[in-house]
Amino acid sequence: MRSGLARELWTLLRTRSGLFDAAVCLAGLGIFAYALAHVLTDPLAGIGVELFAVPMIVIVAQFPMVLDRGEGGIEVGFDSTILMFLLCTQPAAQALVLWAIGMILSAAMTQKRLQARIFNIGNGILGGAVAAGTLTLTRGSALGTPRELLAVALAATAYFAFDYLLSAVSLAIEEQAPLSSQLLQRGTIVAVACFVPFDSLGYLGAVLVRSSSWWVLGLLAVPLATLLIATRAVTRGSENARRLSVLFAAAERAQTLRDTREVVAALEEDARRLLQIDGIEVRDTPPGPQEIGAKVHDGGHDRYVVAPDKHRARSTAAADSQALEAMAAVSSDAFERLRLNDEMAHLARHDLLTDLPNRRLLLDRVEQALSASRRNQTRVALLFVDLDGFKPVNDRFGHAAGDAVLVDVAQRLSACVRGHDMVARLGGDEFAVLFEDVGSDVVTSACYRILAALMEGVEVNGHQLPLSCSIGVAYGDQGDTAQSMLRNADLAMYEAKSRGKNQFVDYEPAIGRSRLQRLELVEALRAAVSNKDIRTVYQPVVDTVSGRISGVEALARWRLDGRDIRPDVFIKVAEESGLVVPLGELILERASRDAQRLRDAAGGMVTVSVNVAAQQLREPAFVPAVERALARMGGTGLILEITERDGIGTDVVTSAAMQTLVDMGVVLAIDDFGVGFSSISYLQDMPVGIIKTDATFSAAIDKDERACALLSSITTLAGALGLSVVVEGIERESQLEHLIADVHARYAQGYLLHRPMPLQKLLRVVRDQRPAEQPAVPAAVKPAQPKAEKPVKPTKTRPAMAGMTEHRVKQAVRPPVPLAPELEALVAQAEALVS
């Protein structure tokens, strides 16, 4: 404690203001010593009730009037009332001794800083000496006269003037400000007007003591207390108004602060202005002993604004604590505003689902990367990543499952690139990856890692689904912009899809021209569908037992500018552009109008199959369109082949549509069964009656025993489930022989049997095969067991162009593709069912 006081004194004496205040204190103590020496010659002579003046000085000193000066204030005490009483009842020396003792005790009991206490002791004693001298010189020898009252007023004025002037000089030195700025304070006139009348109460007390008993002084207690309390109320009311103004200003400034550091700095500054106390700080620890404070909420990081615990004329510690709480609330709102701004800015530039940068932020970064690459002569690469066949995941398992897959994909992409590379989500199932200062070898390696990471597949609701992506790569050139790079990467991605998906392609100018041609093809197809310039042909389905046609499949053909467009080309364009829905409706309408003529030509039961995209099942107008088609078909059986090779949704809308169609008498078939998303689970989830095996299953049945056994197992499983099977892709005589002898599949379709043909030719073929009494042979019934006798060979001769793939409304048969995961164990399942 002593060493701390010594350090504080040493620090004080090293400043000009400290030296001045110490000099004032020493001068005052000198006056006190001089008066005390005179008193000691006649100890306490004539002193009685005046001894109570010392504690009264201490009490009244706690109720000063504060003159604000912005950063601090001058306290004008009314303890000089007691000084006037002592000077009127005691000799000057004795009065100064008692006054000095009261000043020293008042300074000792206050919580003000050491420099202020030292100055107040000297200033009070010196002021008392000035008042004593003024009173001695002006009142004369007569007591209780108007002259004495006037002398008391002059003495009080002299005390106030000396106190005020000396305080102003001290503050001017400390703050290095002009003396005039300290003297011309707001409220000075009011203080003088209150101070002189207030001190006259001391003279009134002296008159009462001279003429009456000492207890009469008690009559002055009520007015004295009232005046002191009123002074305190005025002081603190003014202080509350000032603090409210500070809080309003702080709240207004808080709206302009731009970061956390500015908020903390403003909090410390505003808290000092609010309390007008030094030593205020913002820290992470709560207030300790002899401290007050308030918690400031900064998201997950709590701070505290802490100030010394002081009881002052202008305020109490409790009031200071409440003021800090209010200031903390202002700062907490500022922190919350900054946090919300940061969140809004983050959301505006990041994807809500994956928290990856979005398209806007990506394009900004690409522009910056291109500028840096031009300055530093480095290379920039941009990948456009699009998932293959993601839409059926949403359709089959719901959007929640699809969102989970997208989040998983985002994490895998981030794990495949460097830490400073940017992975962004562009929307839907599209992602982008930005590489800066990179070589083509790094980009190529990253593409292979991405392909491998997604090839691991994904588990959705207990189902292991295959997953892959197509990647377009664009490198930044001198004249590129962010938009052009993204467009080039997008074009390269579509080229990767057109080459079979699950691969990456570097952008070349030729790709851009190809994409432009593709866009032109989309518009031409749109016009053709709208103008009904699409032709319809039919490919028969043959009963291998009787050799006759049991049904036909309606197929689309398109001729543009005098040349035929391959079905696999324009059907894929239709799928990608959304034209597959109106195209499918057009084919359904044509087939339904031709059905009656076909039935008449066949002379009995015959079925018409129409390919339907899974997207059509979710269209509200589809079921009514099928109902109208059935009405036109005049009892001819309608089979709808669901041709969504990437998966068929089992959502509520799709399931309800399929059940409604079945209830109407429509037979549903799964086309291309066994590849892609098609799986055995479809046979349980959907009300299907027919499965059409993909041509890849029959391609090698005359060469590969395993292929023949697999197709036979599918047929056996379908028979056990009450489903008919149509085997596609029969193009060679040896295939047909194995189909009949080993696979035991009753229905077949392929170029060996019949090629697609226009309606008129189909009617002639059907009439030629029409027997005298045509038995009804529906395609969508449980197949009968093959007879022991040798099957009747088809009457149609073998086509000369053997080996060509069949063309269907969806697309041409693709090269062999991987089997669905569940078909790997199909043979074992089939054997178990049969046994």
ZAMARGU-4260 file (C-alpha; in steps of 0.2 Angstrom, whole numbers, plus 5000, padded with zeros to 4 digits):
<rodrens>
0) 5000/5000/5000 | 5014/5012/5005 | 5024/5008/4990 | 5009/5010/4979 | 5006/5028/4987
5) 5024/5033/4985 | 5024/5028/4966 | 5007/5038/4964 | 5015/5053/4972 | 5031/5052/4962
10) 5020/5051/4946 | 5010/5065/4952 | 5026/5076/4955 | 5033/5073/4937 | 5019/5083/4929
15) 5016/5102/4929 | 4998/5100/4935 | 5004/5088/4949 | 5017/5101/4954 | 5004/5115/4955
20) 4992/5105/4965 | 5005/5099/4977 | 5011/5117/4979 | 4993/5123/4983 | 4991/5109/4996
25) 5008/5114/5004 | 5002/5132/5005 | 4986/5127/5013 | 4995/5116/5025 | 5006/5131/5029
30) 4991/5141/5033 | 4985/5127/5044 | 5001/5126/5053 | 5002/5145/5056 | 4984/5145/5063
35) 4988/5130/5074 | 5003/5138/5081 | 4992/5153/5087 | 4979/5141/5094 | 4991/5131/5104
40) 4995/5147/5114 | 4977/5146/5121 | 4970/5128/5117 | 4952/5127/5113 | 4948/5144/5121
45) 4930/5147/5120 | 4926/5132/5110 | 4910/5122/5114 | 4897/5118/5101 | 4909/5123/5087
50) 4917/5106/5089 | 4902/5099/5080 | 4907/5109/5065 | 4920/5097/5060 | 4909/5082/5056
55) 4896/5094/5049 | 4910/5100/5036 | 4913/5082/5031 | 4894/5079/5029 | 4890/5094/5019
60) 4905/5091/5008 | 4896/5076/5001 | 4883/5087/4993 | 4892/5099/4981 | 4885/5107/4966
65) 4894/5101/4950 | 4898/5113/4936 | 4900/5102/4920 | 4913/5105/4908 | 4911/5091/4896
70) 4925/5079/4901 | 4924/5082/4919 | 4917/5096/4931 | 4921/5108/4945 | 4912/5104/4962
75) 4906/5119/4972 | 4904/5114/4990 | 4892/5122/5002 | 4903/5117/5017 | 4908/5135/5017
80) 4892/5138/5027 | 4900/5130/5041 | 4916/5141/5038 | 4905/5156/5040 | 4898/5150/5056
85) 4915/5147/5063 | 4922/5164/5057 | 4907/5173/5066 | 4908/5163/5082 | 4927/5160/5084
90) 4943/5169/5082 | 4950/5168/5064 | 4965/5156/5069 | 4954/5144/5079 | 4941/5144/5065
95) 4954/5140/5052 | 4961/5126/5062 | 4944/5118/5064 | 4940/5121/5045 | 4957/5114/5040
100) 4954/5098/5050 | 4937/5096/5042 | 4945/5099/5024 | 4958/5085/5028 | 4945/5073/5034
105) 4933/5076/5019 | 4948/5073/5007 | 4953/5057/5016 | 4935/5050/5015 | 4932/5053/4997
110) 4936/5041/4983 | 4943/5054/4971 | 4960/5052/4963 | 4975/5057/4974 | 4979/5073/4964
115) 4961/5079/4966 | 4961/5076/4985 | 4978/5085/4987 | 4972/5100/4978 | 4955/5101/4987
120) 4964/5101/5004 | 4975/5116/5000 | 4962/5125/4990 | 4949/5123/5004 | 4961/5129/5017
125) 4967/5144/5007 | 4950/5148/5002 | 4945/5148/5021 | 4960/5160/5024 | 4954/5172/5010
130) 4936/5172/5018 | 4943/5175/5035 | 4954/5189/5029 | 4939/5197/5020 | 4927/5195/5035
135) 4940/5203/5047 | 4943/5218/5036 | 4925/5222/5032 | 4914/5218/5047 | 4921/5230/5060
140) 4919/5228/5078 | 4900/5228/5080 | 4891/5211/5079 | 4873/5208/5073 | 4873/5223/5061
145) 4869/5224/5043 | 4887/5228/5040 | 4892/5211/5047 | 4879/5203/5036 | 4886/5212/5021
150) 4904/5207/5027 | 4898/5188/5028 | 4892/5190/5010 | 4908/5197/5004 | 4918/5184/5013
155) 4907/5170/5005 | 4909/5178/4988 | 4928/5179/4990 | 4929/5161/4995 | 4919/5155/4980
160) 4929/5166/4968 | 4946/5160/4975 | 4940/5142/4975 | 4933/5143/4957 | 4948/5153/4950
165) 4961/5141/4958 | 4951/5126/4952 | 4951/5133/4934 | 4969/5136/4934 | 4973/5118/4940
170) 4962/5111/4926 | 4969/5123/4913 | 4987/5117/4917 | 4981/5098/4918 | 4972/5099/4901
175) 4984/5111/4893 | 4969/5122/4889 | 4966/5141/4889 | 4961/5148/4906 | 4946/5156/4899
180) 4939/5140/4893 | 4939/5134/4911 | 4932/5150/4919 | 4917/5152/4907 | 4907/5137/4912
185) 4889/5135/4910 | 4879/5136/4927 | 4892/5147/4935 | 4880/5162/4938 | 4868/5150/4945
190) 4881/5143/4957 | 4885/5160/4963 | 4867/5164/4966 | 4865/5149/4976 | 4882/5149/4985
195) 4881/5166/4994 | 4863/5164/5001 | 4867/5147/5006 | 4882/5153/5016 | 4871/5166/5025
200) 4864/5151/5034 | 4881/5150/5044 | 4879/5168/5049 | 4861/5165/5054 | 4867/5150/5065
205) 4880/5162/5073 | 4867/5175/5077 | 4856/5161/5086 | 4871/5155/5096 | 4875/5172/5102
210) 4857/5176/5108 | 4851/5159/5113 | 4855/5142/5119 | 4866/5131/5107 | 4851/5119/5104
215) 4842/5132/5094 | 4854/5128/5080 | 4843/5112/5078 | 4830/5124/5070 | 4842/5126/5055
220) 4843/5107/5052 | 4828/5106/5041 | 4831/5121/5029 | 4849/5115/5028 | 4845/5097/5024
225) 4832/5103/5012 | 4844/5114/5003 | 4857/5100/5002 | 4845/5087/4996 | 4838/5100/4983
230) 4856/5103/4977 | 4860/5085/4976 | 4843/5082/4966 | 4848/5096/4954 | 4865/5090/4952
235) 4860/5072/4948 | 4845/5077/4938 | 4857/5087/4927 | 4869/5072/4927 | 4855/5060/4921
240) 4850/5072/4907 | 4868/5073/4902 | 4870/5054/4902 | 4854/5052/4892 | 4861/5063/4879
245) 4877/5053/4879 | 4868/5037/4877 | 4858/5044/4862 | 4873/5049/4854 | 4882/5032/4857
250) 4866/5023/4850 | 4867/5034/4834 | 4885/5032/4832 | 4883/5013/4834 | 4873/5012/4818
255) 4888/5018/4808 | 4902/5006/4815 | 4908/4994/4803 | 4918/4981/4813 | 4920/4973/4830
260) 4936/4984/4834 | 4927/5000/4831 | 4913/4994/4842 | 4925/4990/4857 | 4934/5007/4854
265) 4918/5017/4854 | 4911/5007/4869 | 4927/5013/4880 | 4926/5031/4874 | 4907/5032/4876
270) 4908/5024/4893 | 4921/5037/4899 | 4910/5051/4893 | 4895/5043/4901 | 4903/5041/4919
275) 4916/5054/4917 | 4928/5042/4926 | 4946/5037/4921 | 4950/5018/4921 | 4936/5012/4911
280) 4941/4997/4900 | 4933/4983/4890 | 4939/4966/4894 | 4935/4947/4894 | 4934/4945/4913
285) 4920/4951/4924 | 4922/4966/4937 | 4932/4962/4953 | 4932/4969/4970 | 4930/4988/4970
290) 4924/4988/4952 | 4907/4989/4943 | 4903/4983/4926 | 4891/4976/4913 | 4891/4961/4901
295) 4892/4965/4883 | 4885/4951/4872 | 4895/4949/4856 | 4888/4933/4849 | 4897/4918/4857
300) 4910/4930/4864 | 4905/4939/4880 | 4914/4955/4885 | 4913/4966/4900 | 4914/4985/4902
305) 4922/4988/4919 | 4924/5005/4929 | 4930/5009/4947 | 4917/5008/4960 | 4916/5026/4966
310) 4903/5036/4975 | 4903/5054/4969 | 4893/5070/4970 | 4887/5068/4952 | 4881/5049/4954
315) 4881/5034/4965 | 4890/5017/4961 | 4872/5009/4958 | 4868/5023/4946 | 4885/5021/4937
320) 4881/5002/4936 | 4864/5005/4928 | 4872/5018/4916 | 4885/5005/4911 | 4871/4992/4908
325) 4862/5004/4896 | 4879/5007/4887 | 4882/4989/4886 | 4865/4986/4878 | 4869/4999/4865
330) 4885/4990/4861 | 4877/4973/4861 | 4864/4979/4848 | 4879/4986/4838 | 4888/4968/4839
335) 4871/4960/4834 | 4869/4972/4820 | 4886/4968/4814 | 4883/4949/4816 | 4867/4950/4806
340) 4875/4960/4793 | 4889/4947/4792 | 4876/4933/4791 | 4866/4943/4777 | 4882/4946/4767
345) 4887/4928/4770 | 4870/4921/4764 | 4870/4933/4749 | 4887/4926/4743 | 4885/4907/4749
350) 4874/4893/4746 | 4861/4890/4760 | 4861/4871/4759 | 4880/4867/4757 | 4887/4884/4764
355) 4898/4884/4748 | 4901/4900/4739 | 4887/4904/4726 | 4888/4909/4708 | 4890/4928/4713
360) 4905/4925/4724 | 4913/4913/4712 | 4912/4925/4698 | 4920/4939/4709 | 4934/4927/4713
365) 4936/4922/4695 | 4938/4940/4690 | 4951/4943/4703 | 4960/4927/4698 | 4960/4932/4680
370) 4967/4950/4685 | 4981/4942/4696 | 4985/4929/4682 | 4988/4943/4670 | 5000/4952/4682
375) 5009/4937/4687 | 5009/4927/4671 | 5000/4912/4679 | 4986/4901/4674 | 4968/4900/4680
380) 4957/4885/4678 | 4938/4883/4681 | 4929/4866/4682 | 4910/4865/4679 | 4904/4849/4688
385) 4886/4842/4685 | 4880/4826/4693 | 4874/4813/4681 | 4856/4807/4684 | 4853/4816/4700
390) 4835/4821/4697 | 4828/4803/4700 | 4835/4804/4717 | 4824/4818/4721 | 4809/4810/4712
395) 4811/4793/4720 | 4817/4797/4738 | 4811/4815/4740 | 4820/4832/4741 | 4826/4829/4759
400) 4836/4814/4753 | 4842/4824/4738 | 4848/4838/4748 | 4858/4826/4759 | 4866/4819/4744
405) 4871/4837/4738 | 4879/4841/4755 | 4889/4825/4754 | 4895/4829/4736 | 4900/4846/4742
410) 4911/4838/4755 | 4919/4826/4743 | 4923/4840/4730 | 4931/4850/4744 | 4941/4835/4749
415) 4947/4833/4731 | 4956/4850/4729 | 4969/4860/4737 | 4965/4870/4753 | 4965/4887/4744
420) 4955/4881/4729 | 4937/4887/4728 | 4922/4875/4727 | 4906/4883/4723 | 4888/4878/4721
425) 4880/4886/4706 | 4862/4879/4709 | 4853/4862/4708 | 4866/4848/4705 | 4879/4860/4697
430) 4895/4864/4706 | 4911/4873/4701 | 4929/4873/4706 | 4941/4887/4704 | 4960/4884/4703
435) 4973/4899/4703 | 4991/4898/4699 | 4989/4880/4693 | 4996/4869/4679 | 4986/4857/4668
440) 4993/4842/4677 | 4986/4848/4694 | 4969/4851/4686 | 4969/4834/4677 | 4973/4825/4694
445) 4959/4834/4703 | 4947/4829/4689 | 4952/4811/4691 | 4950/4812/4710 | 4933/4820/4709
450) 4927/4806/4697 | 4934/4793/4708 | 4926/4801/4724 | 4909/4801/4716 | 4910/4784/4708
455) 4910/4777/4726 | 4891/4780/4726 | 4879/4786/4739 | 4868/4777/4752 | 4850/4785/4752
460) 4837/4777/4764 | 4846/4761/4764 | 4848/4760/4745 | 4866/4760/4738 | 4864/4771/4723
465) 4877/4774/4709 | 4884/4792/4707 | 4894/4800/4694 | 4897/4817/4686 | 4902/4826/4670
470) 4916/4839/4671 | 4920/4853/4659 | 4937/4862/4661 | 4940/4879/4655 | 4957/4888/4656
475) 4958/4907/4657 | 4965/4916/4641 | 4970/4934/4639 | 4953/4940/4634 | 4943/4930/4645
480) 4930/4936/4658 | 4922/4927/4673 | 4906/4925/4663 | 4915/4918/4647 | 4926/4906/4657
485) 4910/4899/4666 | 4901/4898/4649 | 4916/4888/4641 | 4917/4876/4656 | 4898/4874/4654
490) 4899/4870/4636 | 4914/4857/4640 | 4903/4849/4653 | 4889/4846/4641 | 4901/4839/4629
495) 4907/4827/4642 | 4889/4822/4644 | 4886/4819/4626 | 4902/4808/4626 | 4894/4796/4638
500) 4895/4805/4655 | 4907/4801/4670 | 4922/4810/4662 | 4930/4827/4660 | 4932/4837/4644
505) 4944/4852/4641 | 4935/4866/4632 | 4940/4869/4614 | 4932/4882/4602 | 4924/4868/4592
510) 4914/4863/4607 | 4906/4880/4607 | 4901/4878/4589 | 4894/4861/4593 | 4884/4868/4607
515) 4877/4882/4596 | 4872/4869/4584 | 4863/4859/4598 | 4854/4875/4603 | 4848/4877/4585
520) 4843/4858/4585 | 4832/4861/4601 | 4823/4876/4593 | 4820/4866/4577 | 4813/4851/4587
525) 4802/4863/4597 | 4795/4869/4581 | 4793/4852/4574 | 4783/4846/4589 | 4773/4861/4589
530) 4769/4859/4571 | 4767/4840/4572 | 4780/4837/4560 | 4785/4821/4569 | 4781/4805/4561
535) 4776/4789/4570 | 4782/4771/4565 | 4778/4755/4574 | 4789/4740/4578 | 4780/4724/4582
540) 4782/4713/4597 | 4782/4694/4592 | 4775/4679/4602 | 4789/4667/4600 | 4777/4652/4602
545) 4765/4657/4588 | 4777/4667/4578 | 4763/4681/4576 | 4763/4699/4581 | 4755/4701/4598
550) 4758/4720/4600 | 4767/4735/4592 | 4777/4749/4600 | 4775/4767/4594 | 4791/4776/4589
555) 4795/4794/4584 | 4804/4799/4569 | 4810/4816/4563 | 4816/4822/4547 | 4825/4840/4546
560) 4830/4848/4530 | 4828/4833/4520 | 4838/4821/4531 | 4833/4809/4545 | 4839/4814/4563
565) 4844/4799/4573 | 4831/4795/4586 | 4845/4793/4599 | 4850/4811/4595 | 4834/4820/4595
570) 4826/4810/4609 | 4841/4815/4620 | 4839/4833/4615 | 4820/4832/4620 | 4825/4825/4637
575) 4838/4838/4641 | 4826/4852/4635 | 4810/4847/4642 | 4802/4843/4625 | 4800/4825/4629
580) 4783/4829/4638 | 4775/4837/4622 | 4783/4824/4611 | 4777/4810/4621 | 4759/4817/4621
585) 4760/4819/4602 | 4765/4800/4600 | 4752/4795/4612 | 4738/4804/4602 | 4744/4797/4585
590) 4745/4779/4592 | 4728/4780/4600 | 4720/4786/4583 | 4729/4772/4574 | 4724/4758/4587
595) 4707/4755/4580 | 4713/4752/4562 | 4727/4740/4569 | 4714/4730/4579 | 4703/4728/4564
600) 4718/4723/4553 | 4723/4710/4566 | 4705/4704/4568 | 4707/4702/4587 | 4717/4707/4602
605) 4733/4717/4599 | 4742/4729/4611 | 4749/4746/4607 | 4764/4752/4617 | 4769/4770/4620
610) 4785/4776/4628 | 4782/4788/4642 | 4795/4798/4651 | 4794/4798/4670 | 4793/4817/4670
615) 4776/4815/4661 | 4769/4805/4676 | 4771/4820/4686 | 4761/4832/4674 | 4743/4835/4680
620) 4737/4834/4662 | 4744/4817/4658 | 4731/4806/4666 | 4717/4815/4658 | 4726/4814/4641
625) 4728/4795/4643 | 4710/4793/4647 | 4705/4802/4631 | 4717/4791/4622 | 4709/4775/4629
630) 4692/4782/4623 | 4699/4783/4605 | 4707/4766/4605 | 4690/4756/4605 | 4696/4742/4617
635) 4713/4740/4610 | 4725/4737/4624 | 4737/4751/4629 | 4754/4748/4637 | 4764/4763/4643
640) 4783/4759/4644 | 4791/4770/4657 | 4807/4774/4648 | 4816/4785/4662 | 4833/4776/4661
645) 4840/4785/4675 | 4826/4780/4688 | 4808/4781/4690 | 4801/4791/4705 | 4791/4783/4719
650) 4785/4800/4726 | 4767/4802/4730 | 4762/4811/4714 | 4770/4798/4703 | 4764/4783/4713
655) 4746/4790/4712 | 4747/4793/4694 | 4753/4775/4690 | 4739/4768/4701 | 4726/4778/4693
660) 4732/4772/4676 | 4732/4754/4681 | 4714/4756/4688 | 4709/4763/4671 | 4715/4747/4662
665) 4732/4753/4657 | 4747/4741/4658 | 4763/4748/4664 | 4780/4741/4658 | 4797/4745/4664
670) 4808/4748/4648 | 4827/4745/4649 | 4825/4734/4664 | 4841/4729/4673 | 4852/4744/4669
675) 4855/4761/4677 | 4842/4764/4691 | 4830/4750/4686 | 4831/4737/4700 | 4821/4723/4708
680) 4814/4735/4720 | 4803/4743/4706 | 4794/4727/4705 | 4788/4729/4723 | 4785/4748/4723
685) 4776/4750/4706 | 4760/4742/4699 | 4769/4735/4683 | 4764/4721/4672 | 4778/4719/4660
690) 4797/4721/4660 | 4806/4724/4644 | 4824/4718/4646 | 4838/4730/4640 | 4846/4724/4623
695) 4863/4722/4632 | 4856/4706/4641 | 4852/4698/4624 | 4867/4704/4614 | 4878/4689/4619
700) 4866/4675/4624 | 4871/4665/4609 | 4890/4667/4614 | 4891/4668/4633 | 4883/4655/4644
705) 4883/4667/4659 | 4873/4680/4648 | 4861/4667/4644 | 4859/4661/4662 | 4856/4679/4668
710) 4843/4683/4655 | 4835/4666/4660 | 4835/4671/4678 | 4826/4687/4674 | 4813/4678/4665
715) 4811/4665/4679 | 4809/4679/4692 | 4796/4688/4682 | 4786/4672/4679 | 4786/4669/4698
720) 4780/4687/4701 | 4766/4686/4688 | 4775/4697/4675 | 4777/4696/4657 | 4794/4698/4649
725) 4798/4706/4632 | 4816/4703/4627 | 4823/4717/4616 | 4838/4717/4604 | 4835/4700/4594
730) 4845/4703/4578 | 4852/4686/4574 | 4844/4669/4571 | 4856/4661/4585 | 4849/4673/4597
735) 4831/4668/4594 | 4836/4650/4595 | 4844/4652/4612 | 4829/4663/4618 | 4817/4650/4614
740) 4827/4635/4620 | 4836/4641/4635 | 4829/4658/4641 | 4810/4652/4638 | 4805/4670/4635
745) 4788/4671/4626 | 4789/4689/4619 | 4803/4696/4609 | 4807/4712/4599 | 4821/4716/4587
750) 4827/4718/4569 | 4827/4700/4566 | 4809/4699/4568 | 4803/4716/4562 | 4810/4733/4559
755) 4800/4749/4563 | 4788/4752/4549 | 4774/4765/4545 | 4756/4762/4549 | 4751/4756/4531
760) 4765/4743/4530 | 4761/4737/4547 | 4743/4735/4543 | 4748/4724/4528 | 4760/4713/4538
765) 4746/4711/4552 | 4733/4706/4539 | 4745/4694/4531 | 4748/4685/4548 | 4729/4685/4552
770) 4723/4667/4555 | 4706/4661/4551 | 4701/4662/4570 | 4713/4673/4579 | 4715/4669/4597
775) 4717/4683/4610 | 4735/4684/4615 | 4738/4699/4627 | 4756/4704/4629 | 4753/4709/4647
780) 4748/4693/4655 | 4757/4679/4664 | 4767/4670/4651 | 4762/4652/4647 | 4775/4638/4649
785) 4783/4635/4632 | 4776/4620/4623 | 4785/4604/4620 | 4783/4605/4601 | 4795/4615/4591
790) 4789/4634/4591 | 4783/4641/4575 | 4796/4652/4567 | 4792/4670/4562 | 4784/4672/4545
795) 4794/4688/4543 | 4810/4684/4533 | 4827/4689/4541 | 4831/4707/4538 | 4846/4710/4526
800) 4853/4723/4538 | 4856/4712/4553 | 4866/4719/4567 | 4858/4736/4567 | 4852/4742/4584
805) 4833/4745/4586 | 4827/4763/4587 | 4814/4767/4600 | 4805/4783/4606 | 4818/4786/4619
810) 4834/4783/4611 | 4844/4769/4602 | 4851/4755/4612 | 4867/4760/4620 | 4883/4750/4621
815) 4884/4738/4635 | 4882/4747/4652 | 4885/4741/4670 | 4871/4730/4677 | 4860/4737/4692
820) 4868/4731/4708 | 4854/4720/4713 | 4855/4710/4697 | 4872/4703/4701 | 4863/4692/4714
825) 4848/4689/4703 | 4852/4671/4698 | 4853/4666/4716 | 4836/4675/4720 | 4828/4667/4706
830) 4833/4649/4711 | 4827/4653/4728 | 4810/4658/4722 | 4808/4643/4711 | 4813/4631/4724
</rodrens>
